[in-house]
Amino acid sequence: MEITEVRVTPVDEQKLKAYVSITFDNCFVIRDIKVINGNNGLFVSMPSKKKKDGTFKDTAHPLNNETRKMIEDRILKEYNDVLEKGTSV
């Protein structure tokens, strides 16, 4: 599995820093991934849906730590590249 495209849309909010879409093997896309500025720095939040009880459940997520790290590293690299280019909001 290869990440073939990452699209970063920066936003100017206190905690939410960007929305991200990521494409795998030019044939599968996941949208509404978020870059969040948390207490310990930036992290990636997978798309989720609010349940009736008020909790959130991921609608798409990696099944192992290796894949999660690959996705997070690539998203944060692309996010930082966008900021360096001055295309942030």
N, C-alpha and C positions, 0 to 999 in steps of 0.2 A: 504494500500500500504506500502510495506516494502522495504527498501534499502537492498539488499542481497549481493552486492559486489561493491567495489570501487577500481579501478585500477588507480594509480597515476604514471605518467611518468615525473619526473622532467626534466627541461631544464635549461641551463645556459645562460639566456638572461637578459637584463636590466629590462624589464617590465614583460615579459612572464616568469612565474616560473614553470608551469607544464601543461601537458595535462592530462585530466581525462576521464575515461569511468565509467559510473555508471549503475548498473543493479537493476531492480525492480522485486521483487517477482520471482526471478530466471527465468524470461521469457521475459523481455523487457530491452534493453540496449540503452543508449544514449552515443555517442562518441563525441570527439572533444570539450568537455567542457574545459575551460581554467582557470587557477589560474593566476591572474594578480596582479602585485605590482603597485597599483595606488597611487595617492597623499595622500590618507587617509588610506593607508595600503592595505592588501590583499583583493581581492574580486573575486567572481566567475563570469565568463562570459559564458553564454550559447552558444551553437553552432549557427553560423549565416552564412548567404550567402550575398555576395555583390550584390546589385541591379545595374541595368544599370545606374542609376543616381548617383552612387558612395556611397550611404548610405548602411547600413547593416540592415538586418532583421533576427531576431532569427528564426531558423528552428525548434527548440524545446524549450519550456520554461514552467515553472509552471504557473498555472492560478490563484493562490492566494498566499498571503504573508506567510501563514503558511507552505505551501509546499516548497516555495522558501527558507525559513529559515531552514527547515529540511534538504534540499539538501545542502545548503551552509555550514551549521554547520558540516555535516558529511564529506563533501569534504575537508574543511579546517582542520578538525581533522586528517583525513587520510594523508593529505599533510604534516602536522607537524610531524606525526608519522614517515613518510618516511624520513624526514630530520633528526629526532632524531636518527634513525637507521643508519645514515651515508650512505644512498644509493642515495644521491643526485648527480647530475652531476657536 
